[in-house]
């Protein structure tokens, strides 16, 4: 799907106090930057609604949303600045964004600086020759290994059954990773759906009758 270029996106991100401009300068200093709070990332944060809600619920955690496309992320920056929000809106003080490629994570975070990863409705890259581009592929797990703390982990949600089965096999077979929770019908599982924060895609697909798949894994 071709993304529509937003002519003012770069300017919005450059001026936003909620977007980190030179994140590599924080490498090794994230504990200082987050006030000692554990650090959690969403990879492919889109318009930021998932993390904004999560940040409001978990004030003792610091969240960073990673998004490749400035034409998408600028919407999150605008939301944080209260544009289009109800009166009295206050942006959570434990959430920031970075516009960059996920493959740059080791340039920005030292080993062990990140506690947890969220991957929500990632691009399925359905063609077999593109399997290495999937964010749950062995290729990307090797990148996460370089920044995650031992005992940390990830949560992955998708409506794409083929991508989910690929992810179960990929993560389940990766050295240092252990699957802890798997469901192919998240909203039909009372235990695993407790406290679930829905993304925009999740609301859309659920309304259409699609079942949401979810897994959690620990990095050991």
C-alpha positions in Angstrom: 0.0 0.0 0.0 1.4 3.4 -1.1 1.5 5.9 1.7 0.3 9.4 0.9 3.0 11.9 1.4 2.1 14.6 3.9 3.9 17.8 2.9 4.1 19.2 6.4 5.0 15.9 8.2 8.7 16.6 8.5 8.1 20.1 9.9 5.6 18.8 12.4 8.0 16.1 13.7 11.0 18.5 13.7 9.1 21.0 15.9 7.3 18.5 18.2 8.5 18.1 21.8 7.2 14.5 21.7 9.6 13.3 19.0 13.2 12.5 19.8 15.4 14.1 17.1 18.8 12.4 17.7 17.9 9.2 19.6 21.4 7.7 19.2 22.7 10.3 21.7 20.6 8.6 24.4 22.2 5.2 24.0 23.4 4.0 27.4 21.5 6.9 29.1 17.9 5.7 28.8 17.6 5.1 32.6 18.5 8.7 33.1 16.1 9.9 30.4 13.2 7.9 31.7 13.6 8.8 35.3 14.6 5.2 36.2 11.4 3.7 34.8 11.5 0.5 32.7 11.4 1.1 29.0 9.0 -0.4 26.6 8.8 0.1 22.8 6.1 -0.3 20.2 7.6 -1.2 16.8 5.4 0.3 14.1 3.5 2.7 16.3 1.3 4.2 13.6 -0.8 7.0 14.9 0.1 6.3 18.5 -3.4 5.6 20.0 -2.3 2.2 21.5 0.7 3.7 23.3 -1.2 6.8 24.4 -3.8 4.7 26.2 -1.1 2.3 27.6 0.9 5.2 28.9 -2.1 6.6 30.7 -2.7 3.2 32.4 0.9 2.5 33.4 2.5 5.7 34.7 5.4 3.7 36.2 6.6 2.6 32.8 8.2 4.8 30.0 7.0 4.1 26.5 8.6 4.9 23.1 6.9 4.5 19.8 9.1 3.6 16.8 7.6 4.4 13.4 9.4 4.4 10.0 7.1 6.8 8.1 6.9 10.5 9.0 3.7 10.7 7.0 2.1 8.4 9.7 4.0 9.5 12.8 3.1 13.1 12.5 -0.5 12.2 13.3 0.7 10.8 16.7 2.7 14.0 17.3 -0.4 16.1 16.6 -2.5 14.0 19.0 0.1 14.4 21.7 -0.1 18.1 21.2 -3.9 18.0 21.7 -4.9 18.8 18.2 -8.5 17.6 17.7 -8.7 16.4 21.4 -11.4 17.1 23.9 -11.1 20.1 26.2 -8.8 19.2 29.2 -6.7 16.7 27.3 -3.3 16.2 28.8 -0.6 14.2 27.0 1.0 11.5 29.1 4.5 12.4 30.4 5.8 8.9 29.9 5.6 8.6 26.1 7.8 9.8 23.3 8.3 8.8 19.6 11.2 8.2 17.3 11.0 8.2 13.5 13.4 5.5 12.3 13.8 2.0 10.9 13.5 -0.8 13.5 16.8 -2.2 12.2 18.5 0.8 13.9 17.5 -0.3 17.4 21.1 -1.4 18.4 22.3 2.1 17.4 19.9 3.7 19.9 19.7 1.3 22.8 22.4 -0.6 24.7 22.0 -4.3 25.5 19.5 -4.7 28.3 18.1 -1.1 28.1 14.7 -2.2 26.7 12.3 -4.3 28.9 9.5 -5.1 26.5 8.4 -4.8 22.8 4.9 -4.5 21.4 4.3 -5.5 17.7 0.7 -4.7 16.6 -0.6 -5.7 13.2 2.7 -5.6 11.5 3.0 -5.7 7.7 2.6 -9.4 6.9 4.9 -9.4 3.8 2.9 -12.3 2.4 5.3 -13.4 -0.3 7.8 -16.1 0.8 10.8 -14.2 -0.7 10.0 -11.3 1.7 9.8 -13.5 4.9 13.0 -11.9 6.3 11.2 -8.5 6.4 8.5 -9.7 8.8 9.1 -8.2 12.3 8.8 -11.6 13.9 11.4 -13.3 11.6 14.6 -14.7 12.8 16.3 -11.7 11.2 14.5 -9.2 13.5 14.6 -11.4 16.6 18.4 -11.2 16.3 18.1 -7.4 16.4 15.8 -7.5 19.5 18.3 -9.8 21.2 20.8 -6.9 21.1 18.6 -4.5 23.1 16.3 -6.5 25.3 17.1 -7.3 29.0 17.0 -10.9 30.1 13.6 -11.7 31.4 12.0 -9.1 29.1 10.0 -10.1 26.0 7.4 -9.2 23.5 3.7 -9.2 22.7 2.5 -9.6 19.1 -1.0 -9.2 17.8 -2.4 -9.7 14.3 -5.5 -10.6 12.4 -3.4 -12.4 9.7 -3.5 -16.1 10.4 -0.6 -17.0 8.1 1.7 -14.4 9.7 0.6 -15.6 13.1 1.5 -19.2 12.4 4.8 -18.1 10.9 5.5 -16.0 14.1 4.7 -18.9 16.4 7.1 -21.1 14.6 9.8 -18.4 14.2 9.8 -17.2 17.9 9.2 -20.7 19.3 12.2 -22.0 17.5 14.5 -19.1 18.2 17.4 -19.6 20.6 16.9 -17.6 23.8 13.1 -17.2 23.3 10.2 -19.0 25.0 6.6 -18.7 24.1 4.4 -18.1 27.2 0.9 -17.3 25.8 -0.8 -18.1 22.5 -4.3 -17.5 21.5 -6.0 -17.4 18.1 -9.1 -15.6 19.5 -7.9 -13.0 21.9 -11.3 -11.4 22.5 -12.8 -14.9 23.2 -10.2 -15.6 25.8 -11.3 -14.0 29.1 -7.9 -14.5 30.8 -5.6 -13.3 28.0 -7.8 -10.4 27.0 -7.9 -8.9 30.5 -6.5 -5.4 30.4 -6.1 -5.6 26.6 -5.6 -2.2 25.0 -7.1 -2.2 21.5 -5.3 -0.6 18.5 -7.2 1.2 15.7 -6.7 -1.8 13.4 -7.9 -4.1 16.1 -11.2 -2.2 16.5 -11.6 -2.2 12.8 -11.0 -5.9 12.2 -13.0 -6.9 15.2 -16.0 -4.9 14.0 -15.7 -6.8 10.7 -15.8 -10.1 12.6 -12.2 -11.1 12.3 -10.5 -12.9 15.2 -7.4 -11.4 16.7 -4.4 -13.6 17.3 -1.9 -12.8 20.1 1.2 -14.3 21.5 3.6 -13.4 24.2 7.2 -14.5 24.6 10.0 -14.2 27.1 13.6 -13.4 26.2 15.8 -15.7 28.3 
